[in-house]
Amino acid sequence: MWRLLEPDTDQMVGFCGLQPLASTPDIEIGWWVARSHWGRGLATEAARAVVCDGFERVGLDRIVTVALPAHGASRRVMEKLGMRYERDTQHKGINVVLYALHPS
């Protein structure tokens, strides 16, 4: 995971990166941003950089992510990245939606 730092203070305000999606062959992108920094586009900006790295440097042919169905902010980030809804599923016993992206 990459740390997201506040430019003026170098304070960590979140993280974003790739990791294996448990119990699947997929690679997942994940992010978290401190509530005090929501609405600034940080998750989208960081996720775009991670997706680019995953496809260009790592050579992945697919990146997925999961979110709670009601978590609209995460789903908006997924859609801004060009990810498409694939299915409802369970992750660690929790009902989630799974979105996927392939290189263009």
WORATA-V326286 format. One record per residue. N is the residue number from 1. RES is the residue in one letter. PHI is phi in radians with two decimals (* if undefined). NEAR is the number of other C-alpha atoms within 12 Angstrom. Layout:
BEGIN
n	res	phi	near
N	RES	PHI	NEAR
N	RES	PHI	NEAR
END
This chain:
BEGIN
n	res	phi	near
1	M	*	18
2	W	-1.62	23
3	R	-1.40	24
4	L	-1.79	29
5	L	-1.96	20
6	E	-1.18	18
7	P	-1.01	11
8	D	-1.38	8
9	T	-2.09	9
10	D	1.08	11
11	Q	-1.26	14
12	M	-1.26	19
13	V	-2.11	26
14	G	2.96	26
15	F	-2.67	27
16	C	-2.76	31
17	G	3.06	32
18	L	-1.88	30
19	Q	-2.78	24
20	P	-1.12	19
21	L	-1.48	22
22	A	-0.83	16
23	S	1.11	13
24	T	-2.46	15
25	P	-1.48	14
26	D	-1.43	23
27	I	-1.84	31
28	E	-1.89	35
29	I	-1.68	43
30	G	-2.38	34
31	W	-2.63	36
32	W	-2.64	29
33	V	-2.28	29
34	A	-0.98	21
35	R	-0.90	13
36	S	-1.11	13
37	H	-2.02	19
38	W	-1.13	18
39	G	1.41	16
40	R	-1.83	17
41	G	1.42	20
42	L	-1.14	30
43	A	-1.09	38
44	T	-1.12	33
45	E	-1.07	23
46	A	-1.14	33
47	A	-1.11	39
48	R	-1.07	30
49	A	-1.14	23
50	V	-1.17	32
51	V	-1.05	41
52	C	-1.02	26
53	D	-1.08	22
54	G	-1.08	26
55	F	-1.43	22
56	E	-1.42	17
57	R	-1.47	13
58	V	-1.39	16
59	G	1.47	15
60	L	-1.16	26
61	D	-1.87	22
62	R	-2.94	28
63	I	-2.29	39
64	V	-2.10	39
65	T	-2.69	43
66	V	-2.21	38
67	A	-2.69	33
68	L	-1.08	22
69	P	-0.96	21
70	A	-1.49	13
71	H	-1.49	15
72	G	-1.04	13
73	A	-1.10	24
74	S	-1.14	33
75	R	-1.14	29
76	R	-1.16	22
77	V	-1.06	32
78	M	-0.97	36
79	E	-1.20	22
80	K	-1.09	21
81	L	-1.33	32
82	G	1.60	23
83	M	-1.22	31
84	R	-2.11	23
85	Y	-1.05	23
86	E	-1.90	17
87	R	-3.00	17
88	D	-1.44	17
89	T	-2.69	20
90	Q	-2.10	19
91	H	-2.33	19
92	K	0.96	14
93	G	1.40	10
94	I	-1.99	14
95	N	-1.22	17
96	V	-2.43	23
97	V	-1.82	27
98	L	-2.00	32
99	Y	-2.02	35
100	A	-2.40	28
101	L	-2.45	31
102	H	-2.03	22
103	P	-1.09	21
104	S	-1.62	13
END
